[in-house]
Amino acid sequence: MARMKKDLLGLEGAGEREINQILDMAASMKEIMGRQIKKVPTLRGKTVVNMFYEPSTRTRTSFELAAKYLSADAVNISSSTSSAVKGESLKDTAATIAALGADVVVLRHPMAGAPHLLAGTIKPAVINAGDGAHEHPTQALLDLFTVREKKGRISGLQVAIVGDITHSRVARSDIWGFTAMGASVRLCGPATLIPAEIERTGARCCTRMEDALEGADVVIMLRIQLERQRQGLFPGIREYGRLYGLNRERLALAARDALVMHPGPVNRGVEISHDVADGVQSVINEQVTNGVAVRMALLYLLAGGGAVEAAD
């Protein structure tokens, strides 16, 4: 079969065929994760370098596990342990890593567009693990995988994304991904946390949470990203939780079998109550498991596994 595109930089412009290709491969990888011995020799001899210039637990760990399950060598680099502290540019650091024989570079960076810069300058495949407030495509793919696994389909579903839309790279990738797969997306949050012209993406905006949740099949709650915000975008955490926190009463407005999702880390009692986060409709822990399967699929496809060429 023809090979996939060299890099995964975002889901904007991605097609249904391309996304399904990744999700189908992730299903096969999840089967491997269910075995008593999880490790397979598929990527033996390949090297995956995880470059994380922002703190991360779930994403970095799942990429590391994904590489190890496929028998690739995984190397973790953070900004504090790289030559960046000596003034070396990201481009030069990546060029050094490429010269050392890396096959895939996974990059998380506070600047939007950093993975695109790398992809155009180095030979190894580049995976965007989150760039500023731009995109987080692997999180969106694991969200799509989880919904398809639970619902059996994505097309025709109503998806509500609630919270800090302005600063959320997850929200942007989810909008592109779910829309490409035929779902309808509603966005909800304080007006100060919904970016201007976001409806050009095809999503519909609401400022009342009740409007966003009405009949929703999937509810994705986002973390309030205080580290990225200016002061004064909303009155305070307590007021935010009162107006936009997901509790049992509000969840009752959604479809009876609605899925509750969260990219993590979860601020319990702020964007979501304890009983909802731990309730039967919550698939938050399954998202974490599925994240490893999706990242295994991407490493396989981009490191030479081969697949149908991504649709334009």
ChimeraX commands (.cxc) that place a marker at each C-alpha (Angstrom):
marker #1 position 0.00,0.00,0.00 radius 0.5
marker #1 position 0.99,3.62,-0.48 radius 0.5
marker #1 position 2.45,5.36,2.52 radius 0.5
marker #1 position 0.86,7.99,4.71 radius 0.5
marker #1 position 1.97,11.61,4.68 radius 0.5
marker #1 position 5.33,12.21,6.34 radius 0.5
marker #1 position 4.04,14.14,9.38 radius 0.5
marker #1 position 0.99,14.61,11.59 radius 0.5
marker #1 position 0.83,18.33,12.31 radius 0.5
marker #1 position -2.90,18.93,12.78 radius 0.5
marker #1 position -6.39,17.88,11.78 radius 0.5
marker #1 position -7.36,21.08,9.96 radius 0.5
marker #1 position -8.05,19.96,6.41 radius 0.5
marker #1 position -7.93,16.25,7.28 radius 0.5
marker #1 position -10.44,14.04,5.51 radius 0.5
marker #1 position -12.66,11.22,6.70 radius 0.5
marker #1 position -10.56,8.62,4.85 radius 0.5
marker #1 position -7.35,9.78,6.49 radius 0.5
marker #1 position -8.86,9.83,9.97 radius 0.5
marker #1 position -10.52,6.43,9.58 radius 0.5
marker #1 position -7.21,4.98,8.46 radius 0.5
marker #1 position -5.65,6.02,11.77 radius 0.5
marker #1 position -8.64,4.91,13.85 radius 0.5
marker #1 position -8.75,1.49,12.16 radius 0.5
marker #1 position -5.06,1.00,12.87 radius 0.5
marker #1 position -5.59,2.11,16.48 radius 0.5
marker #1 position -8.21,-0.63,16.89 radius 0.5
marker #1 position -5.59,-3.19,15.89 radius 0.5
marker #1 position -3.09,-1.67,18.29 radius 0.5
marker #1 position -5.56,-1.77,21.16 radius 0.5
marker #1 position -5.91,-5.51,20.59 radius 0.5
marker #1 position -2.15,-5.80,21.12 radius 0.5
marker #1 position -2.48,-3.85,24.38 radius 0.5
marker #1 position -4.99,-6.43,25.61 radius 0.5
marker #1 position -2.52,-9.30,25.32 radius 0.5
marker #1 position -0.64,-10.69,28.29 radius 0.5
marker #1 position 2.62,-9.80,26.55 radius 0.5
marker #1 position 2.02,-6.38,25.00 radius 0.5
marker #1 position 5.31,-5.96,23.17 radius 0.5
marker #1 position 5.59,-6.67,19.43 radius 0.5
marker #1 position 8.71,-6.31,17.25 radius 0.5
marker #1 position 7.05,-4.10,14.63 radius 0.5
marker #1 position 9.33,-1.05,15.01 radius 0.5
marker #1 position 12.46,-2.77,16.29 radius 0.5
marker #1 position 15.46,-0.68,15.31 radius 0.5
marker #1 position 13.46,2.56,15.04 radius 0.5
marker #1 position 14.05,5.52,17.36 radius 0.5
marker #1 position 11.35,7.87,18.66 radius 0.5
marker #1 position 12.44,11.13,20.28 radius 0.5
marker #1 position 9.92,12.88,22.54 radius 0.5
marker #1 position 10.76,16.59,22.77 radius 0.5
marker #1 position 8.56,18.25,25.37 radius 0.5
marker #1 position 9.07,21.95,25.98 radius 0.5
marker #1 position 5.96,22.13,28.19 radius 0.5
marker #1 position 4.96,19.98,31.20 radius 0.5
marker #1 position 3.05,16.81,30.30 radius 0.5
marker #1 position 2.19,13.54,31.97 radius 0.5
marker #1 position -0.46,11.76,29.87 radius 0.5
marker #1 position 0.77,12.66,26.39 radius 0.5
marker #1 position 4.49,12.13,27.01 radius 0.5
marker #1 position 3.98,8.87,28.92 radius 0.5
marker #1 position 1.58,7.47,26.33 radius 0.5
marker #1 position 4.00,8.22,23.47 radius 0.5
marker #1 position 6.79,6.55,25.44 radius 0.5
marker #1 position 4.66,3.47,26.13 radius 0.5
marker #1 position 3.47,3.38,22.51 radius 0.5
marker #1 position 7.06,3.30,21.29 radius 0.5
marker #1 position 8.06,0.61,23.78 radius 0.5
marker #1 position 5.06,-1.62,22.97 radius 0.5
marker #1 position 6.19,-1.51,19.32 radius 0.5
marker #1 position 9.81,-2.25,20.34 radius 0.5
marker #1 position 11.12,1.14,19.21 radius 0.5
marker #1 position 13.74,2.94,21.27 radius 0.5
marker #1 position 12.25,5.97,23.05 radius 0.5
marker #1 position 14.32,8.99,24.10 radius 0.5
marker #1 position 12.76,11.76,26.19 radius 0.5
marker #1 position 14.05,15.33,26.00 radius 0.5
marker #1 position 12.71,18.31,27.94 radius 0.5
marker #1 position 13.66,21.96,27.59 radius 0.5
marker #1 position 15.38,21.89,30.98 radius 0.5
marker #1 position 17.66,19.00,29.97 radius 0.5
marker #1 position 18.39,20.04,26.39 radius 0.5
marker #1 position 20.87,22.53,24.98 radius 0.5
marker #1 position 18.00,25.00,24.78 radius 0.5
marker #1 position 19.08,26.19,28.23 radius 0.5
marker #1 position 22.41,27.14,26.62 radius 0.5
marker #1 position 20.70,29.14,23.90 radius 0.5
marker #1 position 20.43,26.52,21.17 radius 0.5
marker #1 position 17.46,27.03,18.85 radius 0.5
marker #1 position 14.71,24.46,18.44 radius 0.5
marker #1 position 15.71,24.04,14.79 radius 0.5
marker #1 position 19.33,23.27,15.69 radius 0.5
marker #1 position 18.33,20.89,18.47 radius 0.5
marker #1 position 16.06,19.00,16.08 radius 0.5
marker #1 position 18.74,18.91,13.37 radius 0.5
marker #1 position 21.13,17.35,15.89 radius 0.5
marker #1 position 18.56,14.74,16.86 radius 0.5
marker #1 position 17.90,13.94,13.21 radius 0.5
marker #1 position 21.65,13.57,12.59 radius 0.5
marker #1 position 21.79,11.07,15.46 radius 0.5
marker #1 position 19.36,8.81,13.60 radius 0.5
marker #1 position 15.88,9.58,14.94 radius 0.5
marker #1 position 13.01,8.19,12.87 radius 0.5
marker #1 position 10.15,10.09,14.53 radius 0.5
marker #1 position 10.22,13.32,16.52 radius 0.5
marker #1 position 7.27,14.03,18.82 radius 0.5
marker #1 position 7.14,17.72,19.71 radius 0.5
marker #1 position 5.20,19.68,22.31 radius 0.5
marker #1 position 6.00,23.37,22.25 radius 0.5
marker #1 position 4.46,26.57,23.65 radius 0.5
marker #1 position 4.71,28.33,20.28 radius 0.5
marker #1 position 2.04,27.69,17.65 radius 0.5
marker #1 position 3.58,26.42,14.41 radius 0.5
marker #1 position 6.74,24.96,15.96 radius 0.5
marker #1 position 6.03,21.41,14.66 radius 0.5
marker #1 position 5.43,22.82,11.16 radius 0.5
marker #1 position 8.83,24.53,11.29 radius 0.5
marker #1 position 10.50,21.26,12.24 radius 0.5
marker #1 position 8.67,19.22,9.62 radius 0.5
marker #1 position 9.98,21.46,6.88 radius 0.5
marker #1 position 13.60,21.24,8.00 radius 0.5
marker #1 position 14.29,17.67,9.15 radius 0.5
marker #1 position 13.91,14.27,7.50 radius 0.5
marker #1 position 12.33,12.31,10.41 radius 0.5
marker #1 position 8.56,12.26,10.71 radius 0.5
marker #1 position 7.19,14.93,13.06 radius 0.5
marker #1 position 4.13,14.46,15.29 radius 0.5
marker #1 position 2.53,17.50,16.87 radius 0.5
marker #1 position 1.91,16.74,20.56 radius 0.5
marker #1 position 0.47,20.21,21.15 radius 0.5
marker #1 position 1.68,23.57,19.87 radius 0.5
marker #1 position 0.63,26.58,21.91 radius 0.5
marker #1 position -3.10,27.24,21.62 radius 0.5
marker #1 position -3.13,25.93,18.04 radius 0.5
marker #1 position -3.76,22.15,17.79 radius 0.5
marker #1 position -3.41,18.87,19.66 radius 0.5
marker #1 position -4.24,16.34,16.93 radius 0.5
marker #1 position -3.43,13.13,18.81 radius 0.5
marker #1 position -5.82,14.09,21.62 radius 0.5
marker #1 position -8.58,14.69,19.08 radius 0.5
marker #1 position -7.85,11.36,17.41 radius 0.5
marker #1 position -8.14,9.49,20.70 radius 0.5
marker #1 position -11.39,11.36,21.37 radius 0.5
marker #1 position -12.70,10.28,17.98 radius 0.5
marker #1 position -11.55,6.71,18.57 radius 0.5
marker #1 position -13.27,6.58,21.96 radius 0.5
marker #1 position -16.54,7.92,20.57 radius 0.5
marker #1 position -16.50,5.55,17.59 radius 0.5
marker #1 position -15.72,2.62,19.88 radius 0.5
marker #1 position -18.56,3.47,22.28 radius 0.5
marker #1 position -21.17,4.71,19.82 radius 0.5
marker #1 position -20.30,2.67,16.73 radius 0.5
marker #1 position -20.31,5.83,14.63 radius 0.5
marker #1 position -19.39,9.51,14.63 radius 0.5
marker #1 position -21.46,10.85,11.74 radius 0.5
marker #1 position -24.69,12.48,12.84 radius 0.5
marker #1 position -23.73,12.85,16.51 radius 0.5
marker #1 position -24.13,16.09,18.47 radius 0.5
marker #1 position -20.90,17.02,20.26 radius 0.5
marker #1 position -20.77,19.73,22.94 radius 0.5
marker #1 position -17.36,21.20,23.87 radius 0.5
marker #1 position -17.53,23.32,27.01 radius 0.5
marker #1 position -14.93,25.56,28.64 radius 0.5
marker #1 position -11.93,27.65,27.71 radius 0.5
marker #1 position -12.23,27.50,23.93 radius 0.5
marker #1 position -9.87,30.41,23.26 radius 0.5
marker #1 position -6.81,28.79,24.84 radius 0.5
marker #1 position -7.64,25.16,23.99 radius 0.5
marker #1 position -5.65,23.39,21.30 radius 0.5
marker #1 position -7.78,20.32,22.06 radius 0.5
marker #1 position -10.95,22.21,21.14 radius 0.5
marker #1 position -9.54,23.25,17.77 radius 0.5
marker #1 position -8.43,19.76,16.82 radius 0.5
marker #1 position -11.71,18.27,18.06 radius 0.5
marker #1 position -13.69,20.75,15.95 radius 0.5
marker #1 position -11.77,19.82,12.80 radius 0.5
marker #1 position -11.85,16.09,13.55 radius 0.5
marker #1 position -15.49,15.68,14.53 radius 0.5
marker #1 position -16.67,17.97,11.72 radius 0.5
marker #1 position -14.65,16.00,9.16 radius 0.5
marker #1 position -16.29,12.81,10.42 radius 0.5
marker #1 position -19.82,14.19,10.03 radius 0.5
marker #1 position -20.67,15.22,13.58 radius 0.5
marker #1 position -22.16,18.58,14.61 radius 0.5
marker #1 position -20.16,20.60,17.13 radius 0.5
marker #1 position -21.44,23.11,19.67 radius 0.5
marker #1 position -19.04,25.30,21.63 radius 0.5
marker #1 position -19.88,26.81,25.00 radius 0.5
marker #1 position -18.13,29.02,27.51 radius 0.5
marker #1 position -17.96,32.59,28.75 radius 0.5
marker #1 position -18.01,35.05,25.84 radius 0.5
marker #1 position -14.50,36.14,26.82 radius 0.5
marker #1 position -13.26,32.56,26.29 radius 0.5
marker #1 position -14.78,31.99,22.85 radius 0.5
marker #1 position -12.57,33.37,20.04 radius 0.5
marker #1 position -13.99,35.68,17.43 radius 0.5
marker #1 position -14.93,34.04,14.12 radius 0.5
marker #1 position -14.63,30.50,15.55 radius 0.5
marker #1 position -17.96,29.68,13.87 radius 0.5
marker #1 position -16.12,29.77,10.54 radius 0.5
marker #1 position -14.94,26.28,11.49 radius 0.5
marker #1 position -18.52,25.03,11.20 radius 0.5
marker #1 position -19.13,24.87,14.95 radius 0.5
marker #1 position -22.03,26.67,16.63 radius 0.5
marker #1 position -21.43,28.84,19.70 radius 0.5
marker #1 position -23.55,29.09,22.86 radius 0.5
marker #1 position -22.97,31.13,26.01 radius 0.5
marker #1 position -25.58,29.21,28.02 radius 0.5
marker #1 position -24.45,25.73,28.99 radius 0.5
marker #1 position -28.02,24.43,28.93 radius 0.5
marker #1 position -28.28,25.27,25.21 radius 0.5
marker #1 position -25.06,23.41,24.44 radius 0.5
marker #1 position -26.01,20.29,26.40 radius 0.5
marker #1 position -29.57,19.87,25.11 radius 0.5
marker #1 position -29.68,16.45,23.41 radius 0.5
marker #1 position -25.88,16.18,23.13 radius 0.5
marker #1 position -24.47,12.70,22.44 radius 0.5
marker #1 position -20.95,13.62,23.58 radius 0.5
marker #1 position -19.94,16.21,26.19 radius 0.5
marker #1 position -16.28,17.23,26.20 radius 0.5
marker #1 position -15.30,19.36,29.20 radius 0.5
marker #1 position -12.15,21.47,28.96 radius 0.5
marker #1 position -9.78,22.57,31.69 radius 0.5
marker #1 position -9.60,26.25,32.57 radius 0.5
marker #1 position -6.04,27.07,31.49 radius 0.5
marker #1 position -5.09,29.71,34.05 radius 0.5
marker #1 position -1.44,29.50,32.99 radius 0.5
marker #1 position -2.33,30.82,29.50 radius 0.5
marker #1 position -4.80,33.51,30.48 radius 0.5
marker #1 position -4.75,37.16,31.27 radius 0.5
marker #1 position -6.57,38.23,34.42 radius 0.5
marker #1 position -10.21,39.23,34.25 radius 0.5
marker #1 position -11.57,36.88,31.58 radius 0.5
marker #1 position -14.15,35.58,34.07 radius 0.5
marker #1 position -15.06,36.59,37.63 radius 0.5
marker #1 position -13.43,33.65,39.38 radius 0.5
marker #1 position -13.17,29.88,39.64 radius 0.5
marker #1 position -16.18,29.57,41.93 radius 0.5
marker #1 position -18.38,31.64,39.63 radius 0.5
marker #1 position -17.13,29.75,36.59 radius 0.5
marker #1 position -17.99,26.40,38.18 radius 0.5
marker #1 position -21.48,27.64,39.02 radius 0.5
marker #1 position -22.20,28.70,35.44 radius 0.5
marker #1 position -20.22,26.20,33.38 radius 0.5
marker #1 position -19.45,23.22,35.61 radius 0.5
marker #1 position -20.91,19.86,34.59 radius 0.5
marker #1 position -23.02,18.25,37.30 radius 0.5
marker #1 position -25.72,15.58,37.29 radius 0.5
marker #1 position -28.53,18.09,36.82 radius 0.5
marker #1 position -26.95,19.60,33.72 radius 0.5
marker #1 position -25.89,16.24,32.33 radius 0.5
marker #1 position -29.56,15.19,32.43 radius 0.5
marker #1 position -30.17,17.68,29.59 radius 0.5
marker #1 position -27.96,15.62,27.26 radius 0.5
marker #1 position -28.95,12.34,25.64 radius 0.5
marker #1 position -29.52,9.52,28.15 radius 0.5
marker #1 position -26.47,7.65,26.84 radius 0.5
marker #1 position -24.27,10.72,26.39 radius 0.5
marker #1 position -20.54,10.21,26.87 radius 0.5
marker #1 position -18.64,12.49,29.25 radius 0.5
marker #1 position -15.06,13.21,28.20 radius 0.5
marker #1 position -12.16,15.34,29.41 radius 0.5
marker #1 position -8.60,15.65,28.01 radius 0.5
marker #1 position -7.14,15.98,31.52 radius 0.5
marker #1 position -5.87,16.95,33.91 radius 0.5
marker #1 position -9.30,17.28,35.54 radius 0.5
marker #1 position -10.07,20.13,37.93 radius 0.5
marker #1 position -12.74,18.36,39.99 radius 0.5
marker #1 position -15.36,20.65,41.40 radius 0.5
marker #1 position -14.59,23.33,38.80 radius 0.5
marker #1 position -15.38,22.17,35.26 radius 0.5
marker #1 position -16.82,18.82,36.38 radius 0.5
marker #1 position -18.23,17.42,39.61 radius 0.5
marker #1 position -16.77,14.36,41.33 radius 0.5
marker #1 position -19.84,12.19,40.77 radius 0.5
marker #1 position -19.97,12.95,37.04 radius 0.5
marker #1 position -16.21,12.43,36.55 radius 0.5
marker #1 position -16.51,9.02,38.22 radius 0.5
marker #1 position -19.98,8.20,36.89 radius 0.5
marker #1 position -21.10,5.51,34.46 radius 0.5
marker #1 position -21.22,7.93,31.54 radius 0.5
marker #1 position -17.63,9.05,32.03 radius 0.5
marker #1 position -15.04,7.59,29.66 radius 0.5
marker #1 position -12.15,9.72,30.90 radius 0.5
marker #1 position -9.97,6.77,31.93 radius 0.5
marker #1 position -10.74,4.97,28.68 radius 0.5
marker #1 position -9.53,8.04,26.81 radius 0.5
marker #1 position -6.14,7.59,28.47 radius 0.5
marker #1 position -5.95,3.92,27.44 radius 0.5
marker #1 position -7.07,4.73,23.91 radius 0.5
marker #1 position -4.44,7.44,23.70 radius 0.5
marker #1 position -1.72,4.79,23.80 radius 0.5
marker #1 position -3.42,2.80,21.02 radius 0.5
marker #1 position -3.81,5.87,18.81 radius 0.5
marker #1 position -0.19,6.89,19.31 radius 0.5
marker #1 position 0.96,3.34,18.57 radius 0.5
marker #1 position -0.99,3.56,15.31 radius 0.5
marker #1 position 0.63,6.87,14.37 radius 0.5
marker #1 position 4.15,5.65,15.15 radius 0.5
marker #1 position 3.50,2.55,13.04 radius 0.5
marker #1 position 2.11,4.51,10.11 radius 0.5
marker #1 position 4.73,7.26,10.15 radius 0.5
marker #1 position 7.76,5.11,10.90 radius 0.5
marker #1 position 7.32,2.90,7.90 radius 0.5
marker #1 position 4.36,0.63,8.61 radius 0.5
marker #1 position 2.66,1.68,5.39 radius 0.5
marker #1 position -0.97,2.64,4.81 radius 0.5
marker #1 position -3.38,4.15,2.34 radius 0.5
marker #1 position -2.21,7.63,1.43 radius 0.5
marker #1 position -3.91,10.39,3.40 radius 0.5
marker #1 position -6.69,12.17,1.56 radius 0.5
marker #1 position -6.17,15.78,0.56 radius 0.5
marker link #1:1,2 radius 0.2
marker link #1:2,3 radius 0.2
marker link #1:3,4 radius 0.2
marker link #1:4,5 radius 0.2
marker link #1:5,6 radius 0.2
marker link #1:6,7 radius 0.2
marker link #1:7,8 radius 0.2
marker link #1:8,9 radius 0.2
marker link #1:9,10 radius 0.2
marker link #1:10,11 radius 0.2
marker link #1:11,12 radius 0.2
marker link #1:12,13 radius 0.2
marker link #1:13,14 radius 0.2
marker link #1:14,15 radius 0.2
marker link #1:15,16 radius 0.2
marker link #1:16,17 radius 0.2
marker link #1:17,18 radius 0.2
marker link #1:18,19 radius 0.2
marker link #1:19,20 radius 0.2
marker link #1:20,21 radius 0.2
marker link #1:21,22 radius 0.2
marker link #1:22,23 radius 0.2
marker link #1:23,24 radius 0.2
marker link #1:24,25 radius 0.2
marker link #1:25,26 radius 0.2
marker link #1:26,27 radius 0.2
marker link #1:27,28 radius 0.2
marker link #1:28,29 radius 0.2
marker link #1:29,30 radius 0.2
marker link #1:30,31 radius 0.2
marker link #1:31,32 radius 0.2
marker link #1:32,33 radius 0.2
marker link #1:33,34 radius 0.2
marker link #1:34,35 radius 0.2
marker link #1:35,36 radius 0.2
marker link #1:36,37 radius 0.2
marker link #1:37,38 radius 0.2
marker link #1:38,39 radius 0.2
marker link #1:39,40 radius 0.2
marker link #1:40,41 radius 0.2
marker link #1:41,42 radius 0.2
marker link #1:42,43 radius 0.2
marker link #1:43,44 radius 0.2
marker link #1:44,45 radius 0.2
marker link #1:45,46 radius 0.2
marker link #1:46,47 radius 0.2
marker link #1:47,48 radius 0.2
marker link #1:48,49 radius 0.2
marker link #1:49,50 radius 0.2
marker link #1:50,51 radius 0.2
marker link #1:51,52 radius 0.2
marker link #1:52,53 radius 0.2
marker link #1:53,54 radius 0.2
marker link #1:54,55 radius 0.2
marker link #1:55,56 radius 0.2
marker link #1:56,57 radius 0.2
marker link #1:57,58 radius 0.2
marker link #1:58,59 radius 0.2
marker link #1:59,60 radius 0.2
marker link #1:60,61 radius 0.2
marker link #1:61,62 radius 0.2
marker link #1:62,63 radius 0.2
marker link #1:63,64 radius 0.2
marker link #1:64,65 radius 0.2
marker link #1:65,66 radius 0.2
marker link #1:66,67 radius 0.2
marker link #1:67,68 radius 0.2
marker link #1:68,69 radius 0.2
marker link #1:69,70 radius 0.2
marker link #1:70,71 radius 0.2
marker link #1:71,72 radius 0.2
marker link #1:72,73 radius 0.2
marker link #1:73,74 radius 0.2
marker link #1:74,75 radius 0.2
marker link #1:75,76 radius 0.2
marker link #1:76,77 radius 0.2
marker link #1:77,78 radius 0.2
marker link #1:78,79 radius 0.2
marker link #1:79,80 radius 0.2
marker link #1:80,81 radius 0.2
marker link #1:81,82 radius 0.2
marker link #1:82,83 radius 0.2
marker link #1:83,84 radius 0.2
marker link #1:84,85 radius 0.2
marker link #1:85,86 radius 0.2
marker link #1:86,87 radius 0.2
marker link #1:87,88 radius 0.2
marker link #1:88,89 radius 0.2
marker link #1:89,90 radius 0.2
marker link #1:90,91 radius 0.2
marker link #1:91,92 radius 0.2
marker link #1:92,93 radius 0.2
marker link #1:93,94 radius 0.2
marker link #1:94,95 radius 0.2
marker link #1:95,96 radius 0.2
marker link #1:96,97 radius 0.2
marker link #1:97,98 radius 0.2
marker link #1:98,99 radius 0.2
marker link #1:99,100 radius 0.2
marker link #1:100,101 radius 0.2
marker link #1:101,102 radius 0.2
marker link #1:102,103 radius 0.2
marker link #1:103,104 radius 0.2
marker link #1:104,105 radius 0.2
marker link #1:105,106 radius 0.2
marker link #1:106,107 radius 0.2
marker link #1:107,108 radius 0.2
marker link #1:108,109 radius 0.2
marker link #1:109,110 radius 0.2
marker link #1:110,111 radius 0.2
marker link #1:111,112 radius 0.2
marker link #1:112,113 radius 0.2
marker link #1:113,114 radius 0.2
marker link #1:114,115 radius 0.2
marker link #1:115,116 radius 0.2
marker link #1:116,117 radius 0.2
marker link #1:117,118 radius 0.2
marker link #1:118,119 radius 0.2
marker link #1:119,120 radius 0.2
marker link #1:120,121 radius 0.2
marker link #1:121,122 radius 0.2
marker link #1:122,123 radius 0.2
marker link #1:123,124 radius 0.2
marker link #1:124,125 radius 0.2
marker link #1:125,126 radius 0.2
marker link #1:126,127 radius 0.2
marker link #1:127,128 radius 0.2
marker link #1:128,129 radius 0.2
marker link #1:129,130 radius 0.2
marker link #1:130,131 radius 0.2
marker link #1:131,132 radius 0.2
marker link #1:132,133 radius 0.2
marker link #1:133,134 radius 0.2
marker link #1:134,135 radius 0.2
marker link #1:135,136 radius 0.2
marker link #1:136,137 radius 0.2
marker link #1:137,138 radius 0.2
marker link #1:138,139 radius 0.2
marker link #1:139,140 radius 0.2
marker link #1:140,141 radius 0.2
marker link #1:141,142 radius 0.2
marker link #1:142,143 radius 0.2
marker link #1:143,144 radius 0.2
marker link #1:144,145 radius 0.2
marker link #1:145,146 radius 0.2
marker link #1:146,147 radius 0.2
marker link #1:147,148 radius 0.2
marker link #1:148,149 radius 0.2
marker link #1:149,150 radius 0.2
marker link #1:150,151 radius 0.2
marker link #1:151,152 radius 0.2
marker link #1:152,153 radius 0.2
marker link #1:153,154 radius 0.2
marker link #1:154,155 radius 0.2
marker link #1:155,156 radius 0.2
marker link #1:156,157 radius 0.2
marker link #1:157,158 radius 0.2
marker link #1:158,159 radius 0.2
marker link #1:159,160 radius 0.2
marker link #1:160,161 radius 0.2
marker link #1:161,162 radius 0.2
marker link #1:162,163 radius 0.2
marker link #1:163,164 radius 0.2
marker link #1:164,165 radius 0.2
marker link #1:165,166 radius 0.2
marker link #1:166,167 radius 0.2
marker link #1:167,168 radius 0.2
marker link #1:168,169 radius 0.2
marker link #1:169,170 radius 0.2
marker link #1:170,171 radius 0.2
marker link #1:171,172 radius 0.2
marker link #1:172,173 radius 0.2
marker link #1:173,174 radius 0.2
marker link #1:174,175 radius 0.2
marker link #1:175,176 radius 0.2
marker link #1:176,177 radius 0.2
marker link #1:177,178 radius 0.2
marker link #1:178,179 radius 0.2
marker link #1:179,180 radius 0.2
marker link #1:180,181 radius 0.2
marker link #1:181,182 radius 0.2
marker link #1:182,183 radius 0.2
marker link #1:183,184 radius 0.2
marker link #1:184,185 radius 0.2
marker link #1:185,186 radius 0.2
marker link #1:186,187 radius 0.2
marker link #1:187,188 radius 0.2
marker link #1:188,189 radius 0.2
marker link #1:189,190 radius 0.2
marker link #1:190,191 radius 0.2
marker link #1:191,192 radius 0.2
marker link #1:192,193 radius 0.2
marker link #1:193,194 radius 0.2
marker link #1:194,195 radius 0.2
marker link #1:195,196 radius 0.2
marker link #1:196,197 radius 0.2
marker link #1:197,198 radius 0.2
marker link #1:198,199 radius 0.2
marker link #1:199,200 radius 0.2
marker link #1:200,201 radius 0.2
marker link #1:201,202 radius 0.2
marker link #1:202,203 radius 0.2
marker link #1:203,204 radius 0.2
marker link #1:204,205 radius 0.2
marker link #1:205,206 radius 0.2
marker link #1:206,207 radius 0.2
marker link #1:207,208 radius 0.2
marker link #1:208,209 radius 0.2
marker link #1:209,210 radius 0.2
marker link #1:210,211 radius 0.2
marker link #1:211,212 radius 0.2
marker link #1:212,213 radius 0.2
marker link #1:213,214 radius 0.2
marker link #1:214,215 radius 0.2
marker link #1:215,216 radius 0.2
marker link #1:216,217 radius 0.2
marker link #1:217,218 radius 0.2
marker link #1:218,219 radius 0.2
marker link #1:219,220 radius 0.2
marker link #1:220,221 radius 0.2
marker link #1:221,222 radius 0.2
marker link #1:222,223 radius 0.2
marker link #1:223,224 radius 0.2
marker link #1:224,225 radius 0.2
marker link #1:225,226 radius 0.2
marker link #1:226,227 radius 0.2
marker link #1:227,228 radius 0.2
marker link #1:228,229 radius 0.2
marker link #1:229,230 radius 0.2
marker link #1:230,231 radius 0.2
marker link #1:231,232 radius 0.2
marker link #1:232,233 radius 0.2
marker link #1:233,234 radius 0.2
marker link #1:234,235 radius 0.2
marker link #1:235,236 radius 0.2
marker link #1:236,237 radius 0.2
marker link #1:237,238 radius 0.2
marker link #1:238,239 radius 0.2
marker link #1:239,240 radius 0.2
marker link #1:240,241 radius 0.2
marker link #1:241,242 radius 0.2
marker link #1:242,243 radius 0.2
marker link #1:243,244 radius 0.2
marker link #1:244,245 radius 0.2
marker link #1:245,246 radius 0.2
marker link #1:246,247 radius 0.2
marker link #1:247,248 radius 0.2
marker link #1:248,249 radius 0.2
marker link #1:249,250 radius 0.2
marker link #1:250,251 radius 0.2
marker link #1:251,252 radius 0.2
marker link #1:252,253 radius 0.2
marker link #1:253,254 radius 0.2
marker link #1:254,255 radius 0.2
marker link #1:255,256 radius 0.2
marker link #1:256,257 radius 0.2
marker link #1:257,258 radius 0.2
marker link #1:258,259 radius 0.2
marker link #1:259,260 radius 0.2
marker link #1:260,261 radius 0.2
marker link #1:261,262 radius 0.2
marker link #1:262,263 radius 0.2
marker link #1:263,264 radius 0.2
marker link #1:264,265 radius 0.2
marker link #1:265,266 radius 0.2
marker link #1:266,267 radius 0.2
marker link #1:267,268 radius 0.2
marker link #1:268,269 radius 0.2
marker link #1:269,270 radius 0.2
marker link #1:270,271 radius 0.2
marker link #1:271,272 radius 0.2
marker link #1:272,273 radius 0.2
marker link #1:273,274 radius 0.2
marker link #1:274,275 radius 0.2
marker link #1:275,276 radius 0.2
marker link #1:276,277 radius 0.2
marker link #1:277,278 radius 0.2
marker link #1:278,279 radius 0.2
marker link #1:279,280 radius 0.2
marker link #1:280,281 radius 0.2
marker link #1:281,282 radius 0.2
marker link #1:282,283 radius 0.2
marker link #1:283,284 radius 0.2
marker link #1:284,285 radius 0.2
marker link #1:285,286 radius 0.2
marker link #1:286,287 radius 0.2
marker link #1:287,288 radius 0.2
marker link #1:288,289 radius 0.2
marker link #1:289,290 radius 0.2
marker link #1:290,291 radius 0.2
marker link #1:291,292 radius 0.2
marker link #1:292,293 radius 0.2
marker link #1:293,294 radius 0.2
marker link #1:294,295 radius 0.2
marker link #1:295,296 radius 0.2
marker link #1:296,297 radius 0.2
marker link #1:297,298 radius 0.2
marker link #1:298,299 radius 0.2
marker link #1:299,300 radius 0.2
marker link #1:300,301 radius 0.2
marker link #1:301,302 radius 0.2
marker link #1:302,303 radius 0.2
marker link #1:303,304 radius 0.2
marker link #1:304,305 radius 0.2
marker link #1:305,306 radius 0.2
marker link #1:306,307 radius 0.2
marker link #1:307,308 radius 0.2
marker link #1:308,309 radius 0.2
marker link #1:309,310 radius 0.2
marker link #1:310,311 radius 0.2
marker link #1:311,312 radius 0.2
view
